[in-house]
Each structure stands twice: as C-alpha cells, then as structure tokens.
Amino acid sequence: MIDKAHSISLLVANRPGVLVRIALVFSRRGYNIDSLVVSPTLDPNFSRMNIIAHGNPEILMQIIKQLEKLVDVVQAKDHTDTNAVEKELALIKVRCSPDQRTEVLQLCDHFKAHTVDMTEKSMIIQITGSSDKVDNLKSLLQKFEIVEYIRTGKVIMLRGEDKT
Amino acid sequence: MANKTLSGAEVIIECLKREGVDTIFGYPGGSAIPMFDAILDSNIKVVLTRHEQGATHMADGYARQTGKVGVALVTSGPGATNTFTGIYTALMDSSPIVVLAAQTTTPNLGKDAFQECDTSGMTFAAVKHSYLVKNSNDLPRIMKEAFHIARSGRPGPVLIDLPKDVTAGPCTAPFTDKMDLPGYKIPTHAPIQAVEKAAEFLKKSKKPLLLVGHGAMISGASRQVRELAEKLNAPVCCTMLGLGAFPTDHELSLGMLGMHGTVYANKAVLDCDLIFSIGSRWDDRITGKLDVFCKDAVKMHLDIDPAEEGKVLQPDVFLCGDAKLVLEQLLPMVNKLDTADWVKTCQSWKKKFPLTYPKQGGLRMQHVIATASKLTGGKAIVTTDVGQHQMWVAQFFDINYPRQLHSSGGAGTMGFGFPAAIGASFGNETGWPVLSFSGDGGFQMTEAELATAAIHKLPIKIFVMDNKYLGMVRQWQELFYEHRYSSVDMQGNPDFVKLAEAYGIPGLRIKRAADAERVIQKALEYKDGPILIHCECEKEDNVFPMIPAGAPITSMIVEQPKAQLEKPTGST
C-alpha cells in the first residue's frame, strides 16, 4: 500500500477539548496531521474540521472509525477521490526589485493570483485553488527569493446538493 | 429551607442519588472538601480508601460485580493523577466508572496553583469521555451525560474535572434528564443483511467455534450464547474476561483459549472452519501470529463498537450491535448443524490434553486454586491480580457464572486484584464469598487497602500467592533469556500473616500441599470479616500451555521445554 494524502472531513461539537481528542487519535499511532482547518458551521453549536493526513490507507480507515467513535464527533468521512471541491489559500511573500515586478505579475496573472501587499522590495501574493496550483506557483516563484509562505490547508465541500 | 439554593457539590450528590448510587470510593483533599462536606448529608456510603488508585480499582470492581456504574471521588493534583492507572484499566476492559476529580478554582486554571493539574488534558487518551466543568449550572446535564456515557454502548470510564468554585458555588439549574450528545451513537440491532449473511455462513459450517468475550458478559447475553451453542451444537471457547459468560462445566465448553489457554481450545481454533467472536476483540493474547490465525476459517465478528471492525483482522461478516439483541436476531435463523463429529473430536482432545500441573516439589499455586474451587463448589466471586496466578485461576478455578471472575485483562494492571475484590464485595449480592488472588508482587502495590477491608469487615478471603518472585517475568527470563534473572527476586517480602495481623486481620499460612484443604476450609468458615491466607509457594514454576508472544498457535508449548527457546517476537 502506498501512503497518499487523505482528505478527511469531520463534523464535531463546538466545544473545548475536541481538537485534542481528535489529534490524539492520530498521534497515538505516530501519524502526523499535514493540515487542519476548523470553523463553526451555520449552526454555531457545531464545527467543521478538514484534515489532510498521509499514511497507510487501511490505518487511516481505522483512524476515521476511531474518530467517529469519539463522543463529540458527529460524523467523520474520507473524501479522498470523491466528487468534492477541495481548495486552499496561500500567501507568498517574495523579495523583488521594481525591475522584477513585471515578471512576477505575469506569473500571478497566469495563476489568477493577486498581490495583496507591495513595497519597494517585496510583494505578497495571494493564491486560491487546488493544492497542485498553489504548489506550481510556489515553485515558479522560487527563482525569486521567497521570504515566507503560509497556506490555510484544504477546505472540502461535496459537489451537488448533498451535505459534505 | 424550602427554597434554599443548592451548591454545585450538593447538586452533584443529588445527581449521584438520582443515578442510583449508594456507595462511592474516595479520598479527600483541599479542593474536594465541598463535595465531601455535601455527602455527609446524604445516605450515600463513602468508602475511604488508602490510595486513589485503590479507589478507582474498587469502583471498577464494584462496576464489574454489579453492572452498575462505579464511582470514585478524589481531590485535585496528585489525587487525580493517582487515579490514572485505574481509569486506564477500566478503559481497556470496558468497565463503567465515573471519576469525580476535584480541581483548583477556575481563575487558577493554567497558573500552576497549588495542586492544580491539567487532569482532563492528561487523561484524554485514557477515558471514554471527560468534562471540565466551568459553570455550576452545567452540572445537572453533565452528571446525567457522564453516567449515560459510562454505562451505555461499549462502557468505559468518564472523568469529571470539578473546580472548587464550581462545587462550592451556587447551582440554580434544574435537575434534568436532557442530554446534549449529538455525536454519541449506541448500536443496538445489527443490519438484517449482516445477520442473514452470518446465518448463511453458519449453515455451511461443519466445524464452527464460538469465541465468547467480555462483550457478551457486559451485554448480559449468557443465555443467548448458550442457546446458540446448543442450537447449533457448536463448541465454545472464552477469552479470560469472557469466562463465565458460558459455563466452563458445559459439555460444549473448551475453556479459555490463547497464550495460556487450554490445548483443546487452541486445537479447535486451529482446526475450525468458522470462528464467531461474540464480544471479543481478537486480542494479541488470543490470536498469536495474526497472519496465520484461522487462516482458512470464516471469521464472524459481533461487537457493539464499530471501530472494532477490521481493527485487528478483517472479518467475513461484521455484526455491529449489542450481543444480546444481535444473537436474538440470529437465533431464529439458524438450525442444528451437522457437527456431531466435530464436537466428538473436540471432546476427545479435552480428554487427551487436560490441564495438569506437577504434584512434586513445594506448594503449587494451581493446587491452592483448584482446592479453593473445589471447597466452594465454584460458588465464589473471584478476583485476580496479574501474572502466573492469574492464568492459573483462569485455568483451575471453575468459572461457571457471569460476573464471577474479575481480572485486569487488557491493561494487565498489577495491584488491581485486591482493591477490585473490595469493590466487588460492596456490590456482591450473591451471598458467595469473595476470593482475592494476588501474587506477592502485585499485592504489595495496593496492600494498604487491608485497612479498608478491615474497617468494613468485608468477607474477603485474601490469598497472597507468594513465590518470592515476579513469577511471569521470571518464567520468560528462564525460557527465553537463558535463565538470566533480572529484577524479579522479591527479596524483602514481609511476613504477610504478620502484616495482616497489624491491620487487625487474621492470617493463615499454607506451606505444604497437604495443608491446603484444611487451611482454606478454615478461611472459608471465618465469618468475621477479611482473612488473609499467605501461600508460600514453589519458587520456580511455569504456566503451561504457553504460546510464545507473536508466535502462531501451532508453536504451543505444553510442558517444560528441554532446550532454550527463541526470544518471542510479539509484545510483552
């Protein structure tokens, strides 16, 4: 079995301690959480969590069952390879002189990314989209100096009228 | 006083009463004083223990004996941390306990205040669920939820972290039956398609084997297990915690399977064409080397916990639900199978490979246990600690009734047996004596509870099986580590008879096999509270049969091997 990234969506009670309980199910097996997004749902009593984790698929299946078993977890689902919209946002700070700007802006344009901050020597680029798209822009920007870079982690929503 | 506002502590005590709690086990401290104060005005009996670990094991023993929720009440900081072993023990064996742990005041949380401890944070991994209460008005709902979660579904420990201002402050919220648990599901019946599939598999089986675990006991499914075994004419083996869910003296019983199980149960596991686990979790103690375990047999798994499906092995059918309810679904769908030859084969193994022990040499623990079993007619509540004596109790004490044997299975907690016997004794309505078997190592971990047993004059027969060694570890070092004994010599053991007498408990001594019957009879006839029986046993004795950890069942050793064995690959 090859380790691949799994997209896990959780609906949980919006209470203190929930995140620790969830993290422990992963850490107990020495598994790492690659990315994590948490926000309250329309009903503020609940939160939606999106977790990306790498690992053996059979073990991740078991982890999902053990997440589902937690008293505060209403639902745990694996959305890997399902028909879901998966997007993330990244901010990339690039050191660039005025004469490099045109090239950077051309790249941004191609990726439909925006500049959200600009100084004499630097620029912050905001990009949204699939993880691959973010990866690609980042690698192209590497010819300039990337000062820092942060991603939100994936948010996942099932296509169509069904709930995630 | 009609409209007096209750304090948080008073509300907690009232909630305990409403949950039917009549006995709790505890140890006070600064932060817990409001609760210990409120309990004075109730009719709940507080058993003051000598250590918080003892309190949790007692709550656990009480829960295992009664099927009700056991309650421990302790103070913050070290009081709370001392309960962790007991909480983890209860989790591993699905035992319903509620631990009320006091805490510093809420403004002090996170400030390293005196006896502050992140109790809920430290126990997340060892509880079924837990609460940190920050508002007194949440208490009625949380108490309701805690007991519900502890006892329902797959039972387990629930911890409530109770800051002192929450217990001392006023609670104006009404008592309630309302719970707010949107994520908590309790499986009941299994999907009908799964039950039909199971019935189909059973119909085709010529050599079925039922494997009965603790889940069957917790569910109260003994009658249904027996009906199924008899209706199918299928042999039955039990895990250690399953012993008693099916009577060992039944002609279809093969006793305990696994690492130190009977030869005939393990032979049946090797030879069956279908194995049906009813409330067992395919623990490594019973499967041995997993990839060859029941390789060609159909595997059916009934469990109330959906996360057990595929955890250890992938079954051909998984029945998620309560053992009793699911067996009731299954029973009308099955008929007698053509298993006469299979049952005959199993019974011939039973005759050919009985459990035995050497009669020569010094006093054998097996002899003490078998004699106690004979003299009580198997009508006794039995608790064990962990190690060689534990396996010998499972082998040589006749366990024929549900909730008759209490032992730390999953956790293997030394120090569990004696306090569990105290807890069981408080909940014991059978009229049978409580027999507590411990080794000299484990007994010394919680022996301070002799005071607790003495104060309450509990009719416990405390067997200390003293071989002056940590026997099971010594056995491994002898068999697998070239006799290199490392830190297993219990030099410095006290005279346990004198120790008992220091607590006002009479002590008896057995040194020779010939004295066992007379002394045990005397202990059984003693009616004035606890009595300790110090059994000075053969120092070097080994538990057989034995399947080395991680080895396939075919590697079973039935007697003392002549040559040194390979180091086991499995855990512990």
Chai-1 contact restraints between the chains, C-beta under 6 A:
chainA,res_idxA,chainB,res_idxB,connection_type,confidence,min_distance_angstrom,max_distance_angstrom,comment,restraint_id
A,A13,B,G183,contact,1.0,0.0,6.0,A-B,restraint_1
A,V20,B,F124,contact,1.0,0.0,6.0,A-B,restraint_2
A,R21,B,F124,contact,1.0,0.0,6.0,A-B,restraint_3
A,L24,B,F124,contact,1.0,0.0,6.0,A-B,restraint_4
A,L24,B,A125,contact,1.0,0.0,6.0,A-B,restraint_5
A,Q62,B,K311,contact,1.0,0.0,6.0,A-B,restraint_6
A,K65,B,P306,contact,1.0,0.0,6.0,A-B,restraint_7
A,K65,B,A307,contact,1.0,0.0,6.0,A-B,restraint_8
A,Q66,B,A307,contact,1.0,0.0,6.0,A-B,restraint_9
A,K69,B,A307,contact,1.0,0.0,6.0,A-B,restraint_10
A,V71,B,H129,contact,1.0,0.0,6.0,A-B,restraint_11
A,V71,B,G183,contact,1.0,0.0,6.0,A-B,restraint_12
A,V71,B,Y184,contact,1.0,0.0,6.0,A-B,restraint_13
A,D72,B,G183,contact,1.0,0.0,6.0,A-B,restraint_14
A,V73,B,G183,contact,1.0,0.0,6.0,A-B,restraint_15
A,V74,B,P182,contact,1.0,0.0,6.0,A-B,restraint_16
A,V74,B,G183,contact,1.0,0.0,6.0,A-B,restraint_17
